[in-house]
Amino acid sequence: MLRKVSVTELLSNKRIESLYGIRQREGCKLVQTIESLVGIPIAIHDYVNATLFDILSGMLWSGSLVEGAQKQIKSDFRMFSQKLVDLCGEPNISDVFPFLAMFDLQRKGNKMKKLVLWFDKIFDQVIEKRLQMKTVENMDFLQVLLQCRDQVDQKKTPLTITHIKALLQDMMLAGTKTSSTTLEWAFAELMQKPHLMKKAQDELDQVVGLDNILEESHLPKLPYINAIVKETLRLHPAAPLLVPRRPSESCVIGGFLVPKGTKILINAWAIQRDPEYWDNPLEFRPERYMDSTNDCDYRGTNFSFIPFGSGRRVCVGVPLAEKMIPYLLAKLLHSFNWKMEEGAKLDMSEAFGLELVKKVPLVVIPISR
């Protein structure tokens, strides 16, 4: 039920289009913020992450909080979400020896309980403020969920405040962490190959014009920008191991029997670097998607390119991600030139875990165009 509500009320193409004003507003704010920092080294991930939080919170619970409370929640959420991702990505001896889980030898269970309480506090505040409001101007996602809670048969299809908090948390984590990581990797690759950045900016200048404002409606006319995003997701999928699957029936794959119910982890990172399917797989080359015969899309129809998974359980956020990520990348490339600090070396090493992030955060200097 929650997946169906998410798709129809938040992530349908019609709904996403209707919420473009939020993305446009926050994208312009991001540009204005960075304009005030021209010539100053900045950690690009931090600014993009903050913008994505504002976009998603505007879509999920717009107008529920005063500005001060919203800023505090943004700060808390970023800190706690990073702790959660780090904790989930660390090795856990209980995964190898399940009988040790009851002893919590690494104190992971205790740490996770504290994180759950922190997230509960954040979303309790959001929901409590909404319930106190006498009128709601916009029918946002939180309001839809609260109305569903009041209308459904709780015995047949339970929908509690706990379910709502869990869904909001999932939406915020998936939408902010993965997208900001992807954009940071895109910038890192472009800093390594400045001629590709110049090519993207030339496309933007030709389609949008240097003195005009970039809109989402320009994206279909920006194939090279979209190719950069695809190539970034190929080399640096935010989730290198896709969400675990379990086969409903026993099957044989590559001569190996996979029993029914076996937990399967799909290594998208390795698949998308496989030389059997990709020419020069370790080279960042957006041009590979400019060929009309290339059939890579974000729905996983080509099994060599599956950054969002594939099949019925493909990531529900694909329609939003394929708008937000290219839009913010294009916005930043259209508004600024970028360079590294004097004498700085670009470190492209990866920190493996639940999320594939840069080991060393990217620090760049924006320059007015």
N, C-alpha and C positions, 0 to 999 in steps of 0.2 A: 504493500500500500504506500509506504513512504517513498519508494522509488517512483511509483506512478505519480504521486503528488508532486514530487520534485521535478519530474519531466514536464508535466502539464502546466504547473503553476509558476515555475521559475526558469526552466531550461528549454522550453519550446522556442522555436525560431520567432514566433509572433511575440512571445513575452520578452525575449531578449531584445528584439527590435524596439519594443515599447519602453525599455529601460535604458536606451542609448544615452539619454540626457545625463544620467548619472556618470556613465563612462566618459562622456565628453567633458563634463564639469571637472571631474577629478583628473583627467588627462591634462587639461589646461592648467589646473592648480599645480600639477607636477612640473610643468614647463616653467611656470612663474617662480616656483620655489628654486629650481635649478638656475634660473636667470639671475637670481640674487647670489648665486654661488659661483658665477663664472670666474674661471682662473684659480679656483680653490679645489684641491683634491677631495673627492667624495667617494664613499663606498656606495656604488650604484645600486647594489642589492637592497640596502636599507631604504632608500627613497622609493624604489619600485614596490617593495613589500608594503610600505605604509600606504601608497596609493591604491594597491590592490585591496588592502583591508578596507579602505574607505569606499571603494567601488562595491565590494561584496556586502559590507554592512549596510550600505545604502539600498541595496537590492533586497536584503533579508529583513532588516528592521529599521527602515528609514524613519527618522524623526522621533525615535523612542527616547533618546537621551539628549541632555544638554551638552554643549560642546566640551566642557571640562570633563564630564563623565566619559564621553566618547573617547577623548584623548587618553584617559587613564586606562580604559578597557583595551585600547589599541596597544598601549605599552605593555600591559599585563599579558595580553594574548600572545604577543610576539615572543615574550620571554618564556611563557609556559609552553607554547607550541614547540619552540626549539628544544626545550628540555624533554618534551614528549618524544619528538623525533629521535633525539640522541639516545634516550632510554630504550626505545623500541629497536634501535639499530645495533645496540651493544650485544655481544655474545652472552647467552644465558645458558648456564650449565643444566638448567631444568629442561631445556629443549632436547638435550641429549639423554639425560637421565630423569624422566618425568617424575619418578618417585621422590626426587629431592625437592620438588616444588613446595611441598608442605613445610619445609624448613626455611625457605627463602634465604638461602646462604649468602646471596649477593645483595640482599635487601632491596631487590628490584620490586617485589610486591608492595613493600612499604612505600617506596618512592612513587610507584604508580598510584597508590591510594591517595597520596598527598596531591598529586597532579590532578586526579579526578575531582577532588574537593575544590581545588583552585578553579578549574574550569566550571564546576557547578556554581561557584560563587559569581563568576563572570556572567554566565547566562541566566542565573537567577535574577541578577540585577536588571538585565535587558528585559526579561519576560515580566518581572514584577512592575517595572515602569510602564510597560505596554498595558498590562491589566488595569493599572490605575487610571489610564487615559479614558476619558468619557467618550471622546470621538476620535476617529482615525481618518485622516485626510486621504491617504493612499492605501489601497489594498495590497500591502507587501506580503512577502512569503510568510513571515511570522504570523500575520493576521489570518492568512489562509489556514495555517496549521492550527491556530487556536479555534477557528470556526469548525474545522474538521473534528477537532477533539470534542466539541460540544454536540456535533451532529451524528458521529458514528456510534454504533452499538459496541460499547466497551467490552462486552463479553465475547462477541464474535471477532472484532478487530480492535484490540486495545490500542489507544493512542493517548499516552499520558504526557505530562510535562517532562518527564525523564526522556521519553522518546524524542520530544521536540528539541530538548537541549542537545541530545546526542546528534541529531540530524544537523542542527546549526553548527555544532563543532566540526562535524565531518565536512560540511560545505566550506567553512572558513579555512580549515587546515588545507584541504585539497586545492582551494582556489588561490590562496596566498602563497603558501610554501613552494608548490611546484612551479607556478607561473613566474615568481620572482627568481627562482633558481634558473629556470630556462632563459630568462632575459639576461641574467648575469653571464651565463655561458655564451649567449649570442654576442654580447659585447666583448667578452674575452677573445672569442674567435676573430671578431672584426678588428680588434686591436692588434692581433697577431698578423692580420692581412689587411692593411689599410686600403689597398686598392679595391677590395670587396666593399668596404664601407663607402668609398667614393662612388662605386658603381650603384650602390643602393641609393645614395643621395642624389645622384644624377637622375635616377628613375623618379624619385620624389619630386625633384625640381621640374621635370618634364610633365608629370601627371598633375601635380598639385600647384606648382609654382612656388618660388621661394618666399614670396610675400603673402601668400594665401594661407588659410587655416586648413590643416589636414582634418578630414572627416572619415568616419568609418566607411562611408559610401565609396571612398577612393580605393579601399583595400582590394576589390576584385580587379582593379586596373594596375595593381602593384605586384606582378608575379615574382619579381626578384626578392622583395621583402618577404613574401610568403615562402619562397624557396629557402631563404636564410633561416626562418623559423623551423622548417621541416628538417633541414640539415643539422640544426642545433639539437633538435629532439632525437635525431638518429644517433648522433655521436654521444649525446649527454642526456639520455632519458631521465627525467626527474626521479622516476621509480624504476631502478634497474631490474628489479625482480617484480613482476606483475603481481596483482592480488592473487593469492593461492586459489587453485581450483580443485575440485574433486569430481572424477568421472562418475556418472550415474550408472554406468555398466562397465564391467571388465573389458579391456580392449588390448590389442597388440599394436605397439608403435615401434617401428624400426627393429622389429624382431624381439622386442621386450614386452613381457606381459605386465600391464598396469592394472592391478586389481581394483575393483569397484571401491570407491570411497577413499582411495589413496590421495594424500595431499600432494599437489603438484605445483612447483614453483617454476615459472617460465622466465628464462633469462633474456629479457628484451635487449639488454646491453650487448650481450654476445651475438645474438641473432642479427642485430643491426650493424655489426662490424664484421660479419661473415664474408670472407672474400669470394665465396661461392655465389653470392647474390649481389655483391657490391664491388665495382671497380675501385681500386685504391681506397679501401674502406676506411683507413685512418686519416685520409685527407679531407679537410673541410672544403667542400666544393658544392655550393648551392646550385651551380649550373646543371647538375645532374637531374634536377627536377624541372628544368625548363624544356626538356624534350617532350614533345606531344605524346610520345609512347609511354612515358612514365605514368604508372597507375597508382602511385602511393597517395593514400588519403589518410585522414585521422580516424576512420572507422575500422581500420584493421582488415580491409578486404585483401590487401597484399600482406601475406604473413611474414615478409621480410622487413616490414615497417609497422611496428605495433606499439608506439610509445604510450597509447591510451588503452591498450588491450584490444580485444576483438570479440565478435559474437554478441550474444544477448547481454552479456555482462560487461560490455565495453563501458568505459567511463562515461557517466551521464553528463559530465561537465564539458564534453567535447565542443558542443555548439558555442558555449561561452568562451572557452579557451582559444578557439580558432579565430575569435574576434579580438579578445583582450590582448593577447600576446603580440600579434602583428601590429595592432593599433598603437600600443605603447612603444614598441620598438620603432615604428615609423615616426611617431611623434618626437621621440628623442633624437633620432637621426636627422629629421627635417629641421629641427630647431637649433641643433648644436653640432659643432665639430668636437671630436674627442681625442685626447692624447694621454699618454702615460706621464707620470712624474719624471722629472729629469733624473736619469741614471737608474730608474726603476726597471727591474726585470719582470717580465710576465711569467707567472707561475701557473701552469696549466694542470697541475697535479690534482687528482680527485680524492675526496674523502668518502670512501664507501660506507654505506649504512643503509638504513631504510630509505633514505633519500640520497641521490648522487649530487653532492655539492662540491664547490671548489674548496680545496684544502686551505688556500689562502684567499681571503676575500679580495675582489677586484676593486682597486682604487684608481679612478680616472679623473681627468680634469676636463670640465666642459668649457667650450669656447664658443662665443656667439658667432653665428653665421651671417 
